[in-house]
Amino acid sequence: MTNATFFSQQRPQFPALSREFSGHPAVFFDGPAGTQVPQRVIDAVSNYFATMNANHEGLFPTSLETDAMLDEAHRACAAFVGSDDPETIVFGANMTSLTFALSRSLAREWQPQDEVIVTRLDHDANVSPWVMAAADVGAKVHFVDLHKTDCTLDLEDFRAKLSPRTKLVAVGCASNSVGTINPVHNLCRWSREVGALTFLDAVHFAPHRLIDVAQFGCDFLACSAYKFFGPHIGILWGRRELLDRLTAYKVRPASDALPDKWMSGTQNHECLAGVIAAIDYLADVGRALVPGQTDRRPALAAAFEAIETYEQSLLQPLIEGIQSLEGFTIWGITDPAQFAQRAPTISITHRDLPAATIAERLGARGIFVWHGNYYALELSEALEQEPEGMVRIGLIHYNTREEVDRLIQELRNITE
Ligand SMILES: Cc1ncc(COP(=O)(O)O)c(C=O)c1O
C-alpha cells in the first residue's frame, strides 16, 4: 500500500474532513493554526466528563481515576518529546503562557550584563516573553538575522552573537510561517559551549517531525497539543535539574515536587484526556505501518517517518503548481533537495492581490488558508510584508493530492 493510500484511509477518523461549505468539500490547509482532531480525541474529552470529572488528589474513585489519567498524560507526552522522565512534563493553558511563566523564573537569575538571544524567524511567543523578561532586569537582547533568499537562519550571525554573557538562547524548531527547520542540535551544542541555556519552540515542528529532546540537547522545549491533533493545551518539557532548582511562581499549598511545582492552578483535565488520545492516534499510525511496534516511542518514530515522506510528496506538487502560476512569490526553501530542512508549510504573496483577498476568495470556495503574519512578526517585517502579510498554506498528513490540485486550480481562477 502506498503512503498516499494509507493516509487517505485515516481521513474518516477526522469528522471535520467530511464537512462541506457552499457545495464545496472543505479543504483544511489551516493546520499551522490548529489541526483537526480524530474522533478518538473527541471521545476521550467527552468520556472524561461523563465518567471521571473531578479535581485530582482526592481519596474517592473519580479523583483517583483522574490522577491515573493525569499520570498517563505525563507518560504519553514524555514519549512524544523523547524523555524517559514523565515528571519533567508540565502542562499549561498554551505554549505562550508557559513560556511567559518560565521566562519570569529564568530572569530572576539574570543580571544587567547578561544577554539573551532570540531570532527573526520565530513566532512572537518565543520572542516577546524573553524580550520582556530581559527588559525587567536590564539584560541585553540580540536578534539573529535570516537569509531572506530562502528564509533560513543566519548561522554566522548566530555564532557572532553568542558569547559567555549569553544566558539563554530561544529558537524555534520550525517556522510556522515559511516552514524552515532549524539545525537545533547544533544551535544547542554551540549554546552549551558558552554556558547558555536553550529554549526550543516545537509548536510548528510537532505535527511534522519526531521531537527528540535528548538528540536536540536542549534545556527546555514547548509545544501545543492543538497543533498535533489534540485539544487546546500547552506542554513544556524541562531538564529535571533545572525544573528542580529554579523558582516557580506558585501558590504555597501547591507541591514543591515535580511536575506539580510548575503547573499552576487546576489543569484542563478533559483536554489532557484528549492529549493522550492524540498521541495514541499518532502511535497507532506507526503501529499500523510497522506491525509489532507496541511501545509508544518507536511507534511514534515510525509514524513521523511516514508522515515526513508523505507530506513531502504533497509539498513538491504544491510548490511546482504555485511556481507555474503568474505573479506569485513563495517565501522560503523551494528546492526539493532541501526539503529535509523545511516543514510542509509555505507562505506566498501575489504581485497584485493582497493576502486577505486571496484567503477570503479561497475560503469562499471551501479552501481554508491563513493570512497575515501569524504572529511571526519579526519575519514578516524582515521580508517587508507588513502590514498585509502573506498567505499561508499548511499541509498536514490528512491532506491529499486532489486538495493540492484543487488549490492550484482555484489560485489560477482567482488571479487570472
Ligand atoms: C511556532 C509557534 N510557536 C508558538 C505558538 C503559540 O502557541 P500557543 O497558541 O499554544 O500559545 C504558535 C501558535 O500559532 C506557533 O505556531
PDBQT file of the ligand as one rigid body, heavy atoms in Angstrom, charges set to zero:
ROOT
HETATM    1  C1  LIG A 501       5.583  28.301  16.122  1.00  0.00    +0.000 C 
HETATM    2  C2  LIG A 501       4.589  28.690  17.156  1.00  0.00    +0.000 A 
HETATM    3  N1  LIG A 501       5.008  28.976  18.382  1.00  0.00    +0.000 NA
HETATM    4  C3  LIG A 501       4.176  29.331  19.362  1.00  0.00    +0.000 A 
HETATM    5  C4  LIG A 501       2.829  29.438  19.130  1.00  0.00    +0.000 A 
HETATM    6  C5  LIG A 501       1.936  29.820  20.257  1.00  0.00    +0.000 C 
HETATM    7  O1  LIG A 501       1.299  28.675  20.710  1.00  0.00    +0.000 OA
HETATM    8  P1  LIG A 501       0.058  28.769  21.694  1.00  0.00    +0.000 P 
HETATM    9  O2  LIG A 501      -1.120  29.160  20.889  1.00  0.00    +0.000 OA
HETATM   10  O3  LIG A 501      -0.048  27.389  22.271  1.00  0.00    +0.000 OA
HETATM   11  O4  LIG A 501       0.401  29.776  22.740  1.00  0.00    +0.000 OA
HETATM   12  C6  LIG A 501       2.326  29.164  17.855  1.00  0.00    +0.000 A 
HETATM   13  C7  LIG A 501       0.883  29.317  17.564  1.00  0.00    +0.000 C 
HETATM   14  O5  LIG A 501       0.493  29.581  16.472  1.00  0.00    +0.000 OA
HETATM   15  C8  LIG A 501       3.226  28.778  16.846  1.00  0.00    +0.000 A 
HETATM   16  O6  LIG A 501       2.806  28.485  15.618  1.00  0.00    +0.000 OA
ENDROOT
TORSDOF 0
